[in-house]
Every structure is written in C-alpha cells, then in structure tokens.
Amino acid sequence: MPCRKRQNSNVVFNGYLNCAINHIAKKQKFTRSCNMKLYSPKVIGDIKKDYGFSLSKSLGQNFLTDKNTIDKIIDQSNICHDDLVIEVGPGVGVITKELAQRAGYVMAIEIDKRLIPVLQDTLSDFDNVEIVNEDILKVDVNSLIESVKSKVNTPLRNAKIVGNLPYYITTPIVMKFLEEKVDVSGITVMMQKEVADRIEADEHSKDRGAISVAVQYYCTVHRIANVSKDVFVPRPKVDSAVLRLDVRKSPPVKVIDDKLFFKAVKSGFSQRRKTIHNSLSSGLLMEKELLGRILDDLEIDRKRRAETLSIEEFARISNAIFTCQNKERNIEKG
C-alpha cells in the first residue's frame, strides 16, 4: 500500500509538472511570436487556436494585418509621452502595443470578454496599459479620463482616442464622442471608406449628409490613409479609411442654439429629395409661409437641397428661426 501511494503521488505530480511545462513552453512560443509580428495572419490564426475562439461577425471583428497602415495610424495620431490614449476595440493588441510605447497611459476598451486574456498576455510587458471589458457606447468616457488622471502619478496633458471601429456602429461611436463633448484633443479612427467619404464631404459633394455637417462643426477632418479590404483578417466586403478628427476649440460658426442647429441639419437631410423649404418646414413643424420669408430674408433659395448648404448657411438659418420663434414667444407673453 505505501509503495502504491508513492507511485500514485509521483504519477499525479509528474502529470501536473508536464502540464505546467507544456503551458509555459506554449506561452513562451506564443509570446515570441507576438513580439515579432502580432499583426501577421499566421499569428492571429495561432491566437485563435491557442485561446479557442472564432472571430465574431456580430461584433464586426476584422483585424488589421498591414504594418504600414499601423505605422501611419500611430504616427498621424500625434501621440506624446504625456498623453492619455483611449483605444476603442484593441482586438489582440496590435495597435495597443505601439501606442503604449509612445503614450503616458493607454486605456484599451474591449467589448469581447474572450479577448481579455489575449490582451493580458500580449500587453503583459507594459505597466501603462489598462484593459477594460466594456461597451464603448455605454461608457462615460469623461469619467474614465478623470479616473485615470487621478490615479496615475505622471501628469497627463491631453486625452486622445484611437480605434479600429466596427463598421456597423461607426457613426454612433463618433457622434457619442462629439455630442457628449468628451474631453479629448483628437480622434483617430479606422472606418468604412464610404462613411469616411461622407464625413469629409463638403457642400459640393453628393456624399454630404448630416454627419458631414455635425463632424465638421466639431472638428477639422484629415484623411490619413485609404486601406484595402485585402489587409484584414477576416477580409471584409468593403475598403476602409483612417481619419483624424482634430477637435476644434470653438465651432467655425456662431450658433445661438446648438439643439435647434442640429435639429435643422437632421431635418434637412431626412428627406434628401425635398427642397429645404419643404424638409425644414415639416421637420421643424414650421409654417411654410413663415419659413419661406426667413429663407428669402437670408437670400437662400427655397428650392435648394440640404446637401448644397454650407455649415455657415445652416447656422444662419437656425439662428434666424430661433430669433423669430423667440419674438413670437415674447409677443405671446406680452
């Protein structure tokens, strides 16, 4: 019996030892691969195999595999040693690692809990990276920024956002940052090329829409790169583009009422085929005769469509409507 017990103990011990050795060897091999080319399709395939997960279509997971594009994103984001970077959708940490080498602190926000252990391994060499398993659309980003600044010893000057955004929620994410007036100086994001075209479009472009006016009201827009669909794993159906949005200290036009301005913009583009006279009167619930007089006074043709209006013209229209409505309210009170 004693001999048998010792034999069983040795078997169990040897089993644990072999398991531990295999785990360490596997992790060392994985770590060496990640340090070499984490963006390589082969390494991404190894990660999927080692961690036992498949990429999620519902989360819009397409991992970038082109080093040149990664370098452009990092360089054009203008990251400094005293910056806080909020990264949206770090994936397996390809861009995160580059950011961590330049920024004072990186907060990587990843919605997919399956990627958290991957990120913990690929980013284990960095003590200035925090991984957060959250949905960016549900996060109070300003509170996150304040919490980081309060607990980090090194003073952080600016906050910036970097991310490879899922195609299906690009617009909601960008507008969240702008409408909530998130305290950042710049936003550098990868998105569907079609969306980037709309954001950049001016009043002479057929691509112009409400998001064009909204983003350009808050930011100056710079295209960093066009990115082929062939440099992603898995390969998406469309090409991408990287934009840097530099947040303005103040809007390019004077607007009396922000809410009315954006309501006018949204109304104008909600029925693109209609003239601004018709789309604004229905969207703002205004009498057509009154709106017509306002447009005439501003010398803006009633028959024009929203995509032909500049930000300055939208501002003039919304300011005139506000002034007119305010006069009517004062008359009613008087």
N, C-alpha and C positions, 0 to 999 in steps of 0.2 A: 504493500500500500504506500509506504513512504516514497519508494522509488517511483511508483506510478504518479504520485502527486508532483514530485520534482520534474518528471518528464512532461506532464501537462503544463506546469508553470513555464517551463522552457519553451514549449510549443507556443503558448499564448504570448510570452514575451517576444519570441522571435517573430511571431506574426505581427505584433504591434511595431516592432523595430523595422521590419521590412516595409510595412505600410508607411511609416514615418519617412524612411529613406526614399521611397518612391515618390512621396509627396514633395519632399524637399528638392529632389532631382528634377521633378516635373516643374516646380515653381521656378527653380534656377534657370531651367531651359526657357521657360515662358518669359522670365524677366529679361534674359539676354536678348531674346527675340524682340521684345517690346522696346528695349533701349536702342536697337538697331533701326528698325523700320516698323513702328507701330501702325503706320498708315498703309502698310502693304496688304494687299488682298489675302496673301497667304497667312500673315499673322492674324488678321481678322478672322480667317477661317479657323485657325488654331484656337483662338479665344472662344469662338462659338463651340468648338468641340470640347475644349477643356472645361468650360463652365456650363455646358449643356443647355444652351438656349438658341433659339432661332430669332432672326430679326422680325420686328413687328410691323406689318403694313398699317395697322390701325394707328400706330404712333408715328408713322411717316419716317421710319428709321432708314436713312441712306447715308452710309459712312464715306467720307471723303478719302480718296487714296492718292491724291496728286500733291506732291511735296511743293511744287512751285506755287500752287494756289494757297496752300497752308502758309508759306512764307509771305505771300502778298497780304494775306489777312493779318498776320502778325505785324508786319512792317507798317502797313497803312492804318492800323488801329492806333498808332502813335502811343503805345503803352510805355509808361515811365516807371522807374523803380519805386515811386511813392504813389502809384495808382492802385485803386481797388477795382478789380475786374469781376463783373457778374457774367458768368458764362451760361448761356441757355442751351441745354441739350449737349453735354460734353461727350456722350457716346462712350467710347472706350478710352478717351483722354488724349487723343491725338493733338488737338489744338491746346488743350488744357496744359500739357507739359511745356509747350512753348511759351504760353502765357506766364506760367509760374516762374520761368527763368528771367522774365522781364519785369513783372508787376510786383508790387509790395505784398499783395494778397489777392487770392483768387477764390471766389465762391462759385462752385460748379453746381448748377441746379438741374437735376436729372429726374424725370418723372418715372422712368422704368426701374423698379426696385431690383430687377435681375442684373442690372449693370452696376449697381453699387459695389459689390465685392470685386468686380473687374477694376473699377476706378480706384478702389482702395489699394489694389496691388500695383497698378500701373503708375500711380501717383505717390507711392509709399516713400519715395526719396525726398519729397517736398514737405516742409513743415509750414508752408504759407498757402496751403490749399485746403479748403473746407468743402466737403461733398454734402449736398442737401438733397434728400429724396422728396421732391415736391413738384406740384403742377405750377408752372410759372404763372398761369392765368389766375391762380388762386392765392398767389403770394403777395404780401405787402412789401414791395421791393424797397421802398424808402425806410421801412422799419428794419429790414435786413441790413441795409447800408449803415444805419445808425448803430445797430448792434455790433457789427464788425469793427467800426471805428472806435467804439467804447472799450472793446476788449483787446485790441491789437496795440502793442507797445509803440510800434513805429507809426509816426503820423502819416495818414493817407490823405493826399491832396485832392485828387479827383476820382470820381467813380465813372467807369465806362462799362458798356455792355458789348459782349461779343457772342455770336452764336450761329450755328447752322440750323435754321428754323425749319420745322416740319411744314411742308407745302400747304397742308390743309388748314393751318391756323396762323399763317404768317401775318395776315392783316390784323387779326385780333391782338396778337402779341405786340406788334409795332404800335398800334393805336393805344394799347394799355399803357405802354411806357410814356407816350406823349400826353394822353388825356389825364393821366394821374400825375403828370408833371414830376416824374421820377427824377431825382437829383443826380443826373449824370451829364457829362460834357459831350459824350459821343456814343453812338450806337453803330457797331459794325456787324452786319448780318448777311448770311447767305440765304437766298430765297429763290423761288421760281422766277425765271427770267421775265416771264410775262408780267408778274407783279412788279418787278423792278422797273420795267418799261413804263408801267402806269404811274409809279411813284415819281419817276423823273419827268414825266410828260408835262409840257407847257401848253399854253392856250392855242398853240398852232398844231397840236397833235391830236389825232383821233383816239389815242390811248388815254387821254386825260379823263380823270374821274374824280370822285370826291376824295379818295385817298391821296391823289396828287396835290390837291389844294391843302388838305389837312397836314400832310407831312411837310410840305414846303412852307407852310405857315410857321411851323415849329422849328424846322431845320434847314440847313443847306445840304444838298444831296450830291454825293460824289460816287461815281461808279468806279470800283476798284478793279473788277475783273468780270468777264463772262466765263462761265465754267461749263464745259461739255458734260452731258449726261453719262459719257463713257468713263468718267473718272470717279464713279461712285459704286459702292457695293451695298445692296444690290443696285443694278442700273435702273434709274427712274425713266419715265417716259418722256420727260422734257428737260431742256437745259436750264441751268441756274445762272445767277449773277450775284456778285457781292457788292453791297452798297455801304458806304459810310455816311451816317447822318450826323452832322455836327449840330448840336442843339444851339439854337440862337439865344442870345441873352435877352433879346426882345423881338417881337414879331416884326416883319418887314413893313407892316401897315398898321395904322391906328384903328382899333376896333372898339366901339363903345360897349358892346355886349357880346362876349365870346359865344354864349349859348345860341343867341339869335344868328350870329355869323355862321356857325356850323350847321344850324338848322336850315338856313338858306342854301348853303352849299349842298347839303344832303337832299333837300327838296329839288334843287336844280338838276341834280344828276339822277334822281329817282325815276324820271321819265325822260330819257335822253332825246327822244324824237320830238318832244314838245318844245315849243319856244319857252324862253324864260318867263315870259308873261303868263303863260298857262301853267307851267310847272310850279312857279313860285306862288301863284295865287291859290292853287289847290293845296300845295304843301304847307303853306303858312296860314291857310284859311283866311285869305285877304280878299276883299272885293276887287274884282278885276279892274274896275274903273279907277280906284284909288291907286293900285299898284301901277297901272298904266301911266298915271300922272307923275308918279315918283320916277319911273324909268325915263319919261320924257324930260323931266327937270334935270336928270343926270346926263341927258344926251346919250342914253344907251338904247339902242334899237330894240324894241319889244320882240322882234322876230328872231333875235339871236338865240343860240342854244348855249347851254351851260358850259360845254367844253371849250367855247370860244372866249369865255370870260377870264380875265386875269384875277389874281388874288386881290389886287387893288380895286378892281371893279366890284367884286363880291363884297369887299369891305365898304365901299361907298353905298352899295345897295342896302346892306344890312344896317348901316348907320342911319341912312335916310328913313328906313322903315321904323327903326327904333325911335327916332325923333318924332316921326309922325304919330306913332302909337302913343308916345308919351304925352304929346299935345292933346290927343283925344281923351286920354285918362284925366288930364288936368281940367279939361273942359267939363267932363262928366262930374268931377268932384266940385268944381266951382259952381 
